[in-house]
Amino acid sequence: MKHSELHAIAHNFADSLASGQGFVVGHYPTDVFADASSNPGRFLVVDFLTGQLDEGTASDQLLHALPVFRNEFKNFCQKHCASTSDFKEFKTRFEAGYLGATYTVTITDVRGRRSAIEYKGFPGKRTKMLDDQRRVVPNKTVLDN
């Protein structure tokens, strides 16, 4: 499967947690950005493949939701003609910034290609920037390999 398609799957899945409703796992309300704002640095990092926090602390409600999301990710991938084994890494950094909530979805596929894209708002839209010619364009994807 193409790397961009895997990233789209990961973004849609992470967006469900960011929205606070958790519809991909039925209905599992959480407030990941409230949890992020209670941390130093106002962020936390979720590893969706393990169902655990990589950085930060969270409420019991979110800590109980993460394994549910991990378990549902396999079904979500199958619905989109993918597999969890297509991902070597799937982490999302949720940040409760003073100018609004953002989250950065980082994936690494089985071929070692890695990308990170930042999203803002609900539903998450790619953040924008000005290019060299002063045009508004989507923020660049960070790629390795």
C-alpha positions in Angstrom: 0.0 0.0 0.0 1.2 3.5 -0.8 2.7 5.5 2.1 0.3 8.4 1.5 -2.7 6.0 1.8 -1.3 4.6 5.1 -1.0 8.2 6.4 -4.6 9.0 5.4 -5.7 5.9 7.4 -3.7 7.0 10.4 -5.0 10.6 10.2 -8.6 9.5 10.1 -8.1 7.2 13.1 -6.2 9.8 15.2 -8.9 12.4 14.3 -11.5 10.2 16.0 -9.6 10.5 19.3 -8.9 14.2 18.7 -12.6 14.9 18.1 -13.3 13.7 21.6 -16.1 11.3 20.4 -14.2 8.1 19.5 -16.7 7.0 16.9 -14.2 4.5 15.4 -14.5 2.4 18.6 -18.3 2.9 18.9 -18.7 5.9 21.1 -15.9 6.5 23.6 -15.9 10.2 24.7 -12.5 11.5 25.8 -10.8 14.9 25.9 -7.2 14.3 24.8 -6.5 18.0 24.6 -7.6 18.7 28.2 -5.2 15.9 29.2 -2.5 17.4 27.1 -3.0 20.9 28.6 -2.4 19.5 32.1 1.1 18.4 31.2 4.3 20.5 31.2 4.7 21.6 27.6 0.9 21.2 27.1 1.3 18.0 25.0 1.2 14.2 25.1 2.1 11.5 22.6 0.0 8.4 22.0 1.3 5.3 20.4 -1.7 3.7 18.7 0.1 0.4 17.9 0.8 -0.3 21.6 -2.3 1.5 23.0 -0.1 3.5 25.5 1.2 7.0 26.1 4.8 7.6 25.0 5.1 11.0 26.6 3.0 12.8 29.2 0.3 11.8 31.7 -3.4 11.4 31.1 -6.7 10.9 32.9 -7.9 7.4 33.8 -10.6 7.8 31.1 -8.0 8.3 28.4 -5.7 5.6 29.7 -8.6 3.1 29.5 -9.6 4.3 26.0 -6.1 3.8 24.5 -6.2 0.0 24.5 -9.7 0.1 23.1 -8.4 2.2 20.2 -5.4 -0.1 19.7 -7.7 -3.2 19.5 -10.0 -1.4 17.0 -7.1 -0.2 14.8 -6.8 -3.7 13.2 -10.5 -3.6 12.1 -10.2 0.0 10.9 -7.2 -1.0 8.7 -9.0 -4.0 7.3 -12.0 -1.8 6.3 -9.5 0.4 4.3 -7.7 -2.6 2.7 -4.6 -2.3 4.9 -3.1 -4.2 7.8 -1.6 -3.1 11.1 1.6 -4.9 9.9 1.9 -2.2 7.2 2.9 0.2 10.0 6.1 0.0 11.9 5.2 3.2 13.8 2.0 5.1 14.4 2.2 7.9 16.9 0.3 11.1 17.4 1.4 14.2 19.4 -1.6 16.1 20.7 -0.8 19.6 21.7 -3.1 22.1 23.5 -1.5 25.3 22.3 -2.6 28.7 23.3 -3.7 29.4 19.7 -5.7 26.2 19.4 -5.4 22.4 19.4 -3.1 20.7 17.0 -1.9 17.2 16.5 0.9 15.7 14.5 0.5 12.2 13.0 3.8 10.3 12.5 4.0 7.0 10.8 6.7 4.7 9.5 5.8 2.0 7.0 7.3 -1.4 6.7 9.7 -0.1 4.0 11.1 2.4 6.5 9.5 5.5 4.9 8.6 8.0 7.7 6.3 11.0 7.6 4.8 13.5 10.0 1.9 15.9 9.2 0.4 18.5 11.5 -3.3 19.0 11.7 -5.4 21.7 13.4 -9.0 21.9 14.4 -11.9 19.5 14.3 -12.0 17.8 12.0 -8.3 18.0 11.6 -7.1 20.0 8.6 -3.5 20.3 7.5 -1.9 23.4 8.8 -1.0 26.1 6.2 2.2 28.1 5.6 3.4 30.8 3.2 5.8 29.5 0.5 8.6 31.5 -1.1 6.2 33.3 -3.4 3.9 34.3 -0.4 1.2 31.8 -1.4 -0.8 29.9 1.3 0.0 26.2 0.9 -0.3 23.1 3.1 2.5 22.8 5.6 5.3 20.5 4.4 5.4 16.9 5.3 8.5 15.9 7.2 9.9 12.8 5.4 12.8 10.5 6.2 14.2 8.1 3.6 
